[in-house]
Amino acid sequence: MTDRRQLPLPLGPIRNSNFLSNHGLEHRQPLAPEWAAQREQAVGLLDRLGRLWSELRHRVAHYAEAALEQAFIQPVLEALGWTLNCQPALHSMGSYLE
């Protein structure tokens, strides 16, 4: 069941603000083989992220920052292809430096 407050991420019609040609986006680009391959990847990625959100959506508001980063933010970034380079906090005179 979809939460009515959560907006869907459609892979359908394009909302263009006169930045690119509508004809190119709507008719030419979908014919490119790369577009079809990326679409399949995008659908799989959206499914994966949707499952992660479904699993954690009732818990994320209660996580501390570090726990939220580890449980939700890092998996999302990794799924998007980002490489994470976590840096340790520096402890100086009783407080943490960022």
Secondary structure, DSSP 8 states (H G I E B T S, - for coil): ---TTS----SSS----SSS-HHIIIIIGGGSHHHHHHHHHHHHHHHHHHHHHHHHTTTGGGS-HHHHIIIIIHHHHHHTT--------EEETTEEE-
